[in-house]
């Protein structure tokens, strides 16, 4: 390859990687010790770098290189349908990103009249027990809260007791898996409540072990985000409850939102495990175009570097899709919005 071509590819990459030196104090988010869990199936991590279909995918492949742990990325421009996937078909621990699917499953029940937003359920607080000592971790009932508040703090603050309250109200994890299957999303499995995930954390190392339990592929999670945002499965009210809460998410400020340009709206949900960080969300630019992204990072030397990887990948995706939209506009195609308008 001509050296000038290599230089043009690597120059933007160097700029994207520069924020990875952020201090650990800046990188800490309030999600902290939430959702630590691994699994059982032992499989060597694949050395999988698909041939890039575009210069943007080449940049993302470089940012997602896996020498210090597996990284998976998927994204779709909701205006054009253009997709990018780097290890996007590999399973990663869901952590708290599962809470979007949990909210959607409950809200479908609300739309169908089976459940109510005003029904009150108790927060379920974990009771101390030894890791792996029982199939499910013991919990105790706490304060009762209406379902709409449980959904809100589950997404905005990543509350585990609120999440387990909604799972118990639905009868466990299977209604969530059933909803995802009916939505056509198959590479997803929710197997344990959050109390059990937290108690049994560090069972395996997600850098080198891939477990089908409580896991999904980045591509599946982008499919979930896109369908919810476009209103495929829920009523407008239920869809708006989820998106509004994601826009007010208080966790992971050093992840997807950290490097977004001014005027970009970020609706997202984080996940945090031992040596694992993730963030999934919708990026909506000032021109109305929206991009669904899912980024899962394992390993790396520190939380700051995991968060920095997510921030840099998210910014690269946004900038890359924006450049593509600008080229389309310059060639006479015009901008298209997430709703298909011009």
C-alpha positions as CSV (number, residue, x, y, z in Angstrom):
1,X,0.0,0.0,0.0
2,X,1.2,3.5,-0.9
3,X,2.7,5.3,2.2
4,X,0.5,8.3,1.6
5,X,-2.6,6.1,1.8
6,X,-1.4,4.6,5.0
7,X,-0.8,8.0,6.5
8,X,-4.3,9.2,5.6
9,X,-5.8,6.1,7.4
10,X,-3.6,6.3,10.5
11,X,-3.7,10.1,11.0
12,X,-7.4,10.2,12.2
13,X,-6.8,7.0,14.2
14,X,-4.1,8.7,16.2
15,X,-6.4,11.6,17.0
16,X,-9.1,9.1,18.1
17,X,-6.8,7.2,20.5
18,X,-5.4,10.3,22.2
19,X,-8.1,10.5,25.0
20,X,-7.2,7.0,26.2
21,X,-4.8,8.7,28.7
22,X,-7.7,10.1,30.8
23,X,-7.2,9.8,34.5
24,X,-8.9,7.1,36.4
25,X,-10.7,9.7,38.6
26,X,-12.3,11.1,35.4
27,X,-13.2,7.7,34.2
28,X,-15.1,6.5,37.3
29,X,-18.9,6.4,36.9
30,X,-21.5,5.8,39.5
31,X,-22.4,2.3,38.2
32,X,-19.4,1.0,40.1
33,X,-20.0,-2.5,41.4
34,X,-23.2,-3.2,39.5
35,X,-23.7,-6.3,37.4
36,X,-20.6,-8.5,37.9
37,X,-21.1,-11.9,36.2
38,X,-19.4,-14.4,34.0
39,X,-20.4,-17.9,32.8
40,X,-19.6,-21.4,32.0
41,X,-18.9,-22.3,28.4
42,X,-15.1,-22.4,27.7
43,X,-14.0,-21.3,24.3
44,X,-10.8,-19.7,23.0
45,X,-11.4,-16.1,21.9
46,X,-11.3,-15.8,18.1
47,X,-8.7,-13.8,16.4
48,X,-11.4,-12.3,14.2
49,X,-10.9,-9.2,12.3
50,X,-13.3,-9.1,9.3
51,X,-12.1,-7.5,6.1
52,X,-13.2,-3.9,6.4
53,X,-16.0,-2.9,3.9
54,X,-15.2,0.8,4.3
55,X,-12.6,3.2,5.6
56,X,-14.7,3.7,8.7
57,X,-14.9,0.0,9.4
58,X,-11.1,-0.1,9.0
59,X,-10.7,2.7,11.7
60,X,-13.1,0.8,14.0
61,X,-11.2,-2.4,13.5
62,X,-8.1,-0.7,14.6
63,X,-9.7,0.9,17.7
64,X,-11.2,-2.5,18.6
65,X,-8.0,-4.5,18.3
66,X,-8.1,-7.3,20.9
67,X,-4.5,-7.7,22.1
68,X,-5.6,-6.8,25.7
69,X,-9.1,-8.3,25.6
70,X,-12.0,-8.9,23.3
71,X,-13.9,-5.9,21.9
72,X,-17.2,-6.1,20.0
73,X,-18.8,-3.3,18.0
74,X,-22.0,-3.0,16.0
75,X,-23.7,0.1,14.6
76,X,-26.4,1.0,12.1
77,X,-27.3,4.3,10.6
78,X,-31.1,4.4,11.0
79,X,-31.5,6.8,8.0
80,X,-29.6,4.7,5.4
81,X,-29.4,1.2,6.9
82,X,-25.6,1.2,6.6
83,X,-24.2,-1.2,9.1
84,X,-20.8,-1.8,10.7
85,X,-19.7,-4.8,12.7
86,X,-16.4,-5.7,14.2
87,X,-16.7,-8.9,16.2
88,X,-20.3,-8.0,16.3
89,X,-21.4,-11.6,16.1
90,X,-19.5,-12.7,19.2
91,X,-21.2,-13.1,22.6
92,X,-20.4,-10.7,25.4
93,X,-21.7,-10.5,28.9
94,X,-24.9,-8.4,28.9
95,X,-24.4,-6.8,32.4
96,X,-26.9,-3.9,32.8
97,X,-27.4,-3.5,29.0
98,X,-30.0,-6.2,29.5
99,X,-32.2,-3.7,31.4
100,X,-33.4,-2.2,28.1
101,X,-34.9,-5.6,27.1
102,X,-36.4,-6.1,30.6
103,X,-38.1,-2.7,30.4
104,X,-39.4,-3.5,26.9
105,X,-40.8,-6.8,28.0
106,X,-42.7,-5.3,31.0
107,X,-44.0,-2.4,28.9
108,X,-45.4,-4.8,26.3
109,X,-47.4,-6.3,29.1
110,X,-48.6,-2.7,30.0
111,X,-49.6,-2.2,26.4
112,X,-51.6,-5.4,26.5
113,X,-53.3,-4.7,29.8
114,X,-51.5,-7.5,31.7
115,X,-49.5,-5.1,33.9
116,X,-49.7,-1.5,35.0
117,X,-47.3,1.4,35.3
118,X,-48.9,2.3,38.6
119,X,-48.7,-1.2,40.1
120,X,-46.4,-1.3,43.1
121,X,-43.7,-3.9,43.7
122,X,-41.0,-4.1,46.4
123,X,-37.3,-3.4,45.7
124,X,-35.5,-6.7,46.1
125,X,-32.2,-6.3,48.0
126,X,-29.6,-9.0,48.0
127,X,-29.0,-11.0,51.2
128,X,-25.4,-12.0,51.8
129,X,-24.6,-15.5,50.8
130,X,-21.5,-17.4,49.5
131,X,-20.8,-17.3,45.7
132,X,-22.3,-20.2,43.8
133,X,-23.8,-21.6,47.1
134,X,-27.4,-21.7,45.7
135,X,-29.0,-21.6,42.3
136,X,-30.4,-18.1,43.0
137,X,-29.1,-15.6,45.4
138,X,-31.4,-14.8,48.4
139,X,-33.1,-11.4,48.5
140,X,-35.3,-9.5,50.9
141,X,-38.2,-7.2,50.1
142,X,-37.7,-3.5,50.6
143,X,-39.7,-0.3,49.8
144,X,-42.6,-0.6,47.4
145,X,-42.4,1.6,44.3
146,X,-44.7,2.0,41.3
147,X,-43.5,0.2,38.1
148,X,-42.9,3.5,36.2
149,X,-40.4,4.6,38.9
150,X,-38.8,1.2,38.9
151,X,-38.2,1.4,35.2
152,X,-36.9,4.9,35.5
153,X,-34.2,4.1,38.2
154,X,-33.4,0.8,36.5
155,X,-32.3,2.7,33.4
156,X,-31.2,6.1,34.7
157,X,-29.3,4.8,37.7
158,X,-28.9,1.1,36.8
159,X,-30.7,0.1,40.0
160,X,-30.3,-3.7,40.5
161,X,-33.0,-4.0,43.2
162,X,-35.5,-2.2,40.9
163,X,-34.6,-4.6,38.0
164,X,-35.1,-7.7,40.1
165,X,-38.4,-6.2,41.3
166,X,-39.7,-6.1,37.7
167,X,-38.3,-9.5,36.9
168,X,-40.1,-11.0,39.8
169,X,-43.3,-9.2,38.8
170,X,-43.1,-10.8,35.3
171,X,-42.4,-14.2,36.8
172,X,-38.6,-14.4,36.1
173,X,-36.3,-14.0,33.1
174,X,-38.2,-16.2,30.6
175,X,-40.8,-13.5,29.6
176,X,-37.8,-11.3,28.6
177,X,-36.3,-14.0,26.5
178,X,-39.7,-14.7,25.0
179,X,-40.2,-11.1,24.1
180,X,-36.8,-10.9,22.4
181,X,-37.5,-14.1,20.4
182,X,-40.9,-12.7,19.2
183,X,-39.1,-9.5,18.2
184,X,-36.8,-11.7,16.0
185,X,-33.7,-11.2,18.1
186,X,-32.1,-14.6,18.7
187,X,-28.5,-14.0,19.9
188,X,-29.6,-13.0,23.4
189,X,-30.1,-14.9,26.6
190,X,-31.0,-13.7,30.0
191,X,-30.6,-16.5,32.6
192,X,-30.2,-15.1,36.1
193,X,-31.5,-12.2,38.1
194,X,-29.1,-9.4,39.0
195,X,-28.7,-10.4,42.6
196,X,-27.3,-13.8,41.5
197,X,-25.1,-12.2,38.8
198,X,-23.5,-9.8,41.3
199,X,-23.0,-12.5,44.0
200,X,-21.4,-15.0,41.5
201,X,-19.2,-12.5,39.8
202,X,-15.6,-13.3,38.8
203,X,-16.5,-17.0,38.2
204,X,-14.8,-16.7,34.8
205,X,-12.7,-14.3,32.9
206,X,-14.6,-12.7,30.0
207,X,-11.4,-11.9,28.2
208,X,-10.8,-15.6,27.4
209,X,-14.1,-17.3,28.2
210,X,-17.4,-16.9,26.4
211,X,-20.5,-17.9,28.1
212,X,-24.0,-18.1,26.5
213,X,-25.7,-17.3,29.8
214,X,-26.6,-13.7,30.3
215,X,-25.0,-12.7,27.0
216,X,-25.8,-11.2,23.6
217,X,-24.0,-10.1,20.5
218,X,-23.5,-6.4,19.7
219,X,-25.4,-7.0,16.5
220,X,-28.4,-8.3,18.5
221,X,-28.4,-5.3,20.8
222,X,-28.2,-2.8,17.9
223,X,-31.2,-4.7,16.4
224,X,-33.0,-4.2,19.7
225,X,-32.2,-0.4,19.9
226,X,-33.1,0.2,16.3
227,X,-36.5,-1.5,16.6
228,X,-37.4,0.3,19.9
229,X,-36.3,3.7,18.5
230,X,-38.4,3.2,15.3
231,X,-41.4,2.0,17.3
232,X,-41.7,-1.5,15.8
233,X,-42.9,-3.3,18.9
234,X,-44.3,-1.0,21.6
235,X,-46.9,1.7,21.8
236,X,-45.6,5.3,21.3
237,X,-46.0,5.9,25.1
238,X,-44.0,2.8,26.1
239,X,-41.4,3.5,23.5
240,X,-41.0,7.1,24.8
241,X,-40.7,5.9,28.4
242,X,-37.6,3.9,27.5
243,X,-36.0,6.5,25.2
244,X,-36.6,9.3,27.7
245,X,-35.0,7.3,30.5
246,X,-32.0,6.5,28.3
247,X,-31.5,10.2,27.5
248,X,-31.4,10.9,31.2
249,X,-29.0,8.0,32.0
250,X,-26.6,9.1,34.8
251,X,-24.1,6.2,34.5
252,X,-21.2,6.0,32.1
253,X,-20.6,9.7,31.4
254,X,-17.0,8.8,30.4
255,X,-18.2,6.3,27.8
256,X,-20.4,7.1,24.8
257,X,-21.3,10.6,25.8
258,X,-17.7,11.7,26.7
259,X,-16.5,12.8,23.2
260,X,-19.8,13.6,21.4
261,X,-19.9,16.9,19.7
262,X,-22.1,19.7,21.0
263,X,-25.7,19.2,19.9
264,X,-25.7,15.4,19.7
265,X,-28.4,13.7,21.9
266,X,-27.2,10.5,23.5
267,X,-29.8,8.0,24.8
268,X,-27.8,5.1,26.2
269,X,-27.5,2.3,28.8
270,X,-24.2,1.1,30.3
271,X,-23.1,-2.2,31.7
272,X,-20.1,-2.9,34.1
273,X,-18.5,-6.1,35.1
274,X,-15.2,-7.2,36.5
275,X,-12.8,-6.1,33.7
276,X,-15.7,-5.5,31.4
277,X,-17.4,-2.3,30.3
278,X,-20.2,-1.7,27.8
279,X,-22.5,1.0,26.5
280,X,-25.3,0.8,24.0
281,X,-27.4,3.7,22.7
282,X,-28.8,6.0,20.1
283,X,-26.9,9.0,18.8
284,X,-29.0,11.7,17.2
285,X,-27.3,14.6,15.5
286,X,-28.5,18.2,15.0
287,X,-29.7,17.2,11.5
288,X,-32.0,14.6,13.0
289,X,-30.1,11.5,11.8
290,X,-29.8,8.7,14.3
291,X,-27.3,6.0,14.8
292,X,-27.7,2.9,16.9
293,X,-24.4,1.7,18.5
294,X,-23.4,-1.2,20.8
295,X,-19.9,-1.4,22.2
296,X,-18.6,-4.1,24.5
297,X,-15.0,-4.0,25.9
298,X,-13.2,-6.7,28.0
299,X,-9.8,-6.6,29.5
300,X,-7.6,-3.5,29.1
301,X,-5.3,-2.4,32.0
302,X,-7.8,-0.1,33.8
303,X,-11.4,1.1,33.9
304,X,-10.2,4.4,32.4
305,X,-8.9,2.6,29.4
306,X,-12.0,0.5,29.0
307,X,-14.1,3.7,29.1
308,X,-11.7,5.5,26.8
309,X,-12.0,2.7,24.2
310,X,-15.8,3.1,24.3
311,X,-15.7,6.9,24.0
312,X,-13.2,6.8,21.1
313,X,-15.1,4.1,19.2
314,X,-18.4,5.9,19.6
315,X,-16.9,9.2,18.4
316,X,-15.3,7.5,15.4
317,X,-18.7,5.9,14.5
318,X,-20.5,9.3,14.8
319,X,-17.9,11.1,12.7
320,X,-17.7,8.4,10.1
321,X,-21.4,8.3,9.5
322,X,-21.6,12.1,9.5
323,X,-18.9,12.2,6.8
324,X,-20.9,9.6,4.7
325,X,-24.0,11.7,5.1
326,X,-22.2,14.8,4.0
327,X,-20.9,13.0,0.9
328,X,-24.4,11.8,0.0
329,X,-25.6,15.4,0.4
330,X,-22.9,16.8,-1.7
331,X,-23.6,14.3,-4.5
332,X,-27.2,15.4,-4.6
333,X,-28.8,12.7,-2.4
334,X,-29.8,15.1,0.4
335,X,-30.0,14.2,4.1
336,X,-32.5,11.7,5.3
337,X,-33.9,11.6,8.8
338,X,-34.5,8.5,11.0
339,X,-38.2,8.8,10.0
340,X,-37.3,8.6,6.3
341,X,-37.9,12.3,5.5
342,X,-35.8,14.7,3.4
